[in-house]
Amino acid sequence: MSSTLLLKPDPKLDLVLERVIDAPRELLWTAWTTPEHVRQWFTPKPWIVTDCEIDLRPGGLFRTRMQSPDGKEVNDRHCCYLDIVPNERLVWTDALLPGYRPSGDPFITAVISLQPEGKATRYTATAIHRDEATRKNHEEMGFFDGWGTVADQLAEYVKGI
Amino acid sequence: MSSTLLLKPDPKLDLVLERVIDAPRELLWTAWTTPEHVRQWFTPKPWIVTDCEIDLRPGGLFRTRMQSPDGKEVNDRHCCYLDIVPNERLVWTDALLPGYRPSGDPFITAVISLQPEGKATRYTATAIHRDEATRKNHEEMGFFDGWGTVADQLAEYVKGI
């Protein structure tokens, strides 16, 4: 069934980053859904993405392994795609693993929305949390700074592809 | 995108109940996806279902409120549909709430599969867990007895609709 329920973000529970990026949304979609592209912009520098796996279908794996410059800190995230509308919307969660298996460490569902705005794209990244405490914690961890930096890196990167 | 990843059940992590039910799968689908039907067979008697809400789309709510005969024990489960293939497959999880919001209390993803077998239906109910301990706990809680009773109640109920 194609009709999917995505609720309007709840300011108490969710965090939303919005930008207009000077690139067509098809290019942003490609950058988001191709492992060799994702590695180039997905984590705020000087951290790097050392591995990325994408199985682009509902229930499929979205894995990103990020590490600090000295390699001592590692964040290896195994997520599950939920909703995929090419060039328009990408939804995944770390509450599930591939094949929809519940994970042991649920934190967010993420929604990337791409809407055309002239020749540019309105880029909206939403983080959906289970409760106010988790939302607050994520904000204090630096959501806007981190996801903002990533959006900047993405905007810069797609100029070259 | 229509292609969905469902992994083969893992005996260490998952529990599978299989039956052949003497009814066409369209009827079983209707019984599974209509609140007034679900109320009649979804919980092992003498427990009853007092409320059922169904928003039959990916990200939509599947809620069942079950209570003991004396009304003192209540199990009000809010789940999220993940994959819906009419007359064939229904997948939901309690790791997410409607709109794909992570829940605070993830336990299982459930898959109901309906395959025609002559005029009857091969009915397969799979419970997918995050780890071996959760699978073991679910088995000890009485998965086979409980889900088996529910399958019997379903088979009996659909004779009358």
Boltz contact constraints between the chains, C-beta under 6 A:
constraints:
  - contact:
      token1: [A, 1]
      token2: [B, 57]
      max_distance: 6.0
  - contact:
      token1: [A, 1]
      token2: [B, 84]
      max_distance: 6.0
  - contact:
      token1: [A, 3]
      token2: [B, 57]
      max_distance: 6.0
  - contact:
      token1: [A, 4]
      token2: [B, 58]
      max_distance: 6.0
  - contact:
      token1: [A, 4]
      token2: [B, 59]
      max_distance: 6.0
  - contact:
      token1: [A, 5]
      token2: [B, 57]
      max_distance: 6.0
  - contact:
      token1: [A, 5]
      token2: [B, 59]
      max_distance: 6.0
  - contact:
      token1: [A, 5]
      token2: [B, 60]
      max_distance: 6.0
  - contact:
      token1: [A, 5]
      token2: [B, 99]
      max_distance: 6.0
  - contact:
      token1: [A, 6]
      token2: [B, 99]
      max_distance: 6.0
  - contact:
      token1: [A, 7]
      token2: [B, 99]
      max_distance: 6.0
  - contact:
      token1: [A, 57]
      token2: [B, 1]
      max_distance: 6.0
  - contact:
      token1: [A, 57]
      token2: [B, 3]
      max_distance: 6.0
  - contact:
      token1: [A, 57]
      token2: [B, 5]
      max_distance: 6.0
  - contact:
      token1: [A, 58]
      token2: [B, 4]
      max_distance: 6.0
  - contact:
      token1: [A, 59]
      token2: [B, 4]
      max_distance: 6.0
  - contact:
      token1: [A, 59]
      token2: [B, 5]
      max_distance: 6.0
  - contact:
      token1: [A, 60]
      token2: [B, 5]
      max_distance: 6.0
  - contact:
      token1: [A, 82]
      token2: [B, 100]
      max_distance: 6.0
  - contact:
      token1: [A, 84]
      token2: [B, 1]
      max_distance: 6.0
  - contact:
      token1: [A, 95]
      token2: [B, 95]
      max_distance: 6.0
  - contact:
      token1: [A, 95]
      token2: [B, 96]
      max_distance: 6.0
  - contact:
      token1: [A, 95]
      token2: [B, 102]
      max_distance: 6.0
  - contact:
      token1: [A, 96]
      token2: [B, 95]
      max_distance: 6.0
  - contact:
      token1: [A, 99]
      token2: [B, 5]
      max_distance: 6.0
  - contact:
      token1: [A, 99]
      token2: [B, 6]
      max_distance: 6.0
  - contact:
      token1: [A, 99]
      token2: [B, 7]
      max_distance: 6.0
  - contact:
      token1: [A, 100]
      token2: [B, 82]
      max_distance: 6.0
  - contact:
      token1: [A, 100]
      token2: [B, 109]
      max_distance: 6.0
  - contact:
      token1: [A, 101]
      token2: [B, 128]
      max_distance: 6.0
  - contact:
      token1: [A, 102]
      token2: [B, 95]
      max_distance: 6.0
  - contact:
      token1: [A, 102]
      token2: [B, 106]
      max_distance: 6.0
  - contact:
      token1: [A, 102]
      token2: [B, 130]
      max_distance: 6.0
  - contact:
      token1: [A, 104]
      token2: [B, 130]
      max_distance: 6.0
  - contact:
      token1: [A, 106]
      token2: [B, 102]
      max_distance: 6.0
  - contact:
      token1: [A, 109]
      token2: [B, 100]
      max_distance: 6.0
  - contact:
      token1: [A, 128]
      token2: [B, 101]
      max_distance: 6.0
  - contact:
      token1: [A, 130]
      token2: [B, 102]
      max_distance: 6.0
  - contact:
      token1: [A, 130]
      token2: [B, 104]
      max_distance: 6.0
